[in-house]
C-alpha cells in the first residue's frame, strides 16, 4: 500500500507597526526678584546707604545656557526734583546654583556716574547649560557730598533680563 504524504504549507501571518514617543522641552527662561521694593533711611552722615541683599531666582532649560543682566534705569533721582541725583552701585556677591550649569560672574560690580553722564550701572552672570540659581545682589545709594543732598525720596529701578545664549 502506498503511503501518501500530505505536506501542507503553513504560512505564518503577522503584521507589525511602531509608534515613537517624543517630548519636546522648549527652552524656558525665568527670572524673579524674590523680595521686590526695597526702602532705606539715610543716616544723614557721609556714609553710603546699603540696602539689604536682594535675592533673584533664575531658571533656564536651554542646553546652551543663559545670560542674566541687571541694569539700573538711571542713577538715584529725587522723586520731586529729578535734577537732584546720587550714584547707584550694583554688586553681585553670590551665585548658588547647580554645578552642571556652570554659573559664573561676568561683571560683578558697576556703578553709575551721573556727573559724567553715565546713569546706567550693569552687572551680569551667565551659565553654559540648563539649571537653576539664586543670585545675591547688593545695591548702594552713594551719598557723595552730604551738603548738597536734598531731603526727600530718591529712587531708581533695577531690571533683570534673562536670555538664551
Buried (B, 14 or more C-beta within 10 A) or exposed (E): EEEEEEEEEEEEEEEEEEEEEEEEEEEEBEBEBEEEEEEEEBEEEEEBBEBEBBBBEBBBBBEEBBBBBBBBEBBBBBEEEEEBBBBBBBBBEEBEBEEEBEBBBEBBEBBBBBEEEEBBBBBBBBBBBBBBBBBBBBBBBBBBEEEEBEEEEBEBEBEBEBEBB
